[in-house]
Amino acid sequence: MSEIPQDPFAEIMGDIEKKFGEALFQQRAIAAALTAEATGLVYTRAVSSGVPHELAQAMAAEYWDAETSQLVGVQEPEADEE
């Protein structure tokens, strides 16, 4: 049985979409790895500068939260001011 030829435009657009998806995945993976490395650096530098472990952990966690929320484009919902 022969296959029905696909619309050339749809095929081209499908290929472009796939390539963009792969590129986006790679960019997000690189950004996540760099953010993890920077978060570790925040903690390590803080501890080596004499900051207590718990505070250094909180600083690193705050940095991680700020950076990862930017990576995925998530914004904190604004609280209703009543």
C-alpha positions in Angstrom: 0.0 0.0 0.0 1.2 3.4 -0.8 1.3 6.3 1.7 -0.6 9.5 0.9 2.0 12.2 0.4 1.9 14.8 3.3 1.4 18.4 2.6 5.0 19.8 1.9 4.3 22.9 3.9 3.1 20.9 6.9 6.1 18.7 6.7 8.5 21.7 6.6 6.7 23.3 9.5 6.8 20.0 11.5 10.6 19.8 10.9 11.1 23.4 12.0 8.9 22.8 15.1 10.9 19.7 16.0 14.2 21.6 15.6 13.0 24.5 17.7 11.8 22.1 20.4 15.2 20.3 20.5 17.0 23.7 20.7 14.8 24.9 23.5 15.4 21.6 25.4 19.1 22.1 25.1 19.0 25.7 26.2 16.9 24.9 29.2 19.2 22.0 30.2 22.2 24.3 30.0 20.5 27.0 32.0 19.5 24.5 34.7 23.0 23.2 34.9 24.5 26.7 35.2 21.9 27.7 37.8 22.7 24.6 39.9 26.4 25.4 39.7 25.8 29.0 40.6 23.6 28.0 43.5 26.4 25.7 44.9 28.8 28.6 44.5 26.5 30.9 46.5 26.4 28.4 49.3 30.2 27.6 49.2 31.3 31.2 49.1 28.9 32.1 51.9 30.1 29.3 54.2 33.8 30.0 53.4 33.1 33.7 54.3 31.9 32.7 57.8 28.2 32.7 57.1 26.4 30.0 59.3 25.4 26.9 57.4 21.6 27.5 57.9 21.8 31.0 56.6 24.1 30.0 53.6 21.5 27.3 52.8 18.7 29.8 52.9 20.7 32.2 50.7 21.3 29.4 48.1 17.7 28.3 48.2 16.5 31.9 47.6 18.9 32.3 44.7 17.7 28.9 43.3 14.1 29.9 43.6 14.6 33.3 42.0 16.6 31.8 39.1 14.4 28.8 38.4 11.2 30.8 38.4 12.7 33.0 35.7 13.8 30.0 33.7 10.3 28.6 33.4 8.6 32.0 33.2 6.6 31.4 36.4 5.7 34.4 38.3 4.4 34.5 41.9 0.7 35.3 42.0 0.0 38.8 43.4 -1.8 38.8 46.7 -5.1 40.7 46.8 -4.8 43.8 48.7 -8.0 44.3 50.7 
